[in-house]
Amino acid sequence: MDFTNQFILLSGLLLALSVLAGLLSRRTGAPLILSFLAVGVLFGQDGPGGIVFNDMELSFFACSVALAIILFDGGIQTPIASFKRAARPAGLLATAGVIITAGLVALCIHFGLDLPFLNALLIGSVVASTDAAAVFLLLRQHGLRLKPHLASVLEVESGINDPMAVLLTLTLVELIIHGFSEQSGWLIAVEFTLQLGLGIGLGMIGGKLLTYFFSWVETDSGLYPIFALASGMLIFGASNVLGGSGFLAAYIAGLMLGNHEYKAKRVVQQFMDGMAWLSQLAMLLILGLLVTPSELIHDVPRGLVIALALIFIGRPVAVFCCLLFEKMRLREKLFISWVGLRGGIPIYLAIIPVLAGMDVSYFNLAFIVVVCSLLLQGWTIRFMARRLGVMEPPTD
């Protein structure tokens, strides 16, 4: 009983402090995600809180659920016009862009840090995808009114690029542990096709069923958002069980529901927005608690090299390759390159090799890269938007 009461007290305290840290970050201009991570680290075993928490398996489960809710809400909040406008460039960035970024970062790690190429490629894959929550939250936090097509590309890309990063991470962990065989290339291609195809297909089917339910079923207004949340989790879980990408399915289902007109739409949107915030807080607190700063020290130099390779080589080259034939100005491509924000996703993905029995340094390196990205890119996002002239002119 004492443990239960203490757990409830501590959970409430951490969430309340995270909200207060978020208020402080708004005043200082610090990225919200960095503030949430910092609260978790401060209450971890090396901080004043002294909480010893190292359950990677439980953390992976909790963060998977949180991320599914965040992406489902991201789809709900995305206008279909924005999605259609950004589908081609965002789709290229979410697939080929992730592969190019991972490959270039891996080359820098392989030759610069003298790591085996497969291990270097695993690190590159972990940090290759942009973070939906980081992009959504920072654009809202700074109140940036970007030009519509530019904002659409950034938000849609970050919402759909996780499946490629997850697939690359899982594949490379398997190759490192079990080795490469003649069938590996074929199996990887089949796995990617299943992940993408089932994720899209089940997301569309689930989204269509949701629109029918909300159009024809009458119930108490308070039950609509609960059913929406339950449905998002159901679609996410079903896709994963059947071999598809649950994250992609949840995003697409949310996109279809969010662009359908029904009686309780406003209630559902507000509820899911609140749940996304709660999920974001919980995920970052958990990831922060897992970090042991004293164990990071010897990984800091390598982490800085990886972060610089990602920010100044991997991301920009990937963006310019993928957007080569898009009708975008140079300054817009430069801004997309700079706003390749990393948040909780790389740290979450870094749990996969640790669960597979590999070195914990993968987790430490991912954390260092995320902190560098948030400090350098997240803190300067408004400055770069103004400097490159990609904001909408103010309205009277």
Buried (B, 14 or more C-beta within 10 A) or exposed (E): EEEEEEEEEEEEEBBEBBBEBBEEBEEEBBBBBBBBBBBBBBBBBBBEBEEEBEEBEEBBEBBBBBBBBBBBBBBBBBEEEBBEBBBBBBBBBBBBBBBBBBBBBBBBBBEBBEBEEBBBBBBBBBBBBBBBBBBBBBBEBBEBBBBBBBBBBBBBBBBBBBBBBBBBBBBBBBBBEEEEEEEBEEEBEEBBEBBBBBBBBBBBBBBBBBBEBBEEEEEEEEEBBEBBBEBBBBBBBBBBEBEBBBBBBBBBBBBBBBBBEBEBBEBBBEBBEEBBBBBBBBBBBBBBBBBBBEEBEEBBEBBEBBBBBBBBBBBBBBBBBBBEEBEBEEBBBBBBBBBBBBBBBBBBBBBBBBEEEBEBBBBBBBBBBBBBBBBBBBBBBBEBBEEBEBBEEEEE
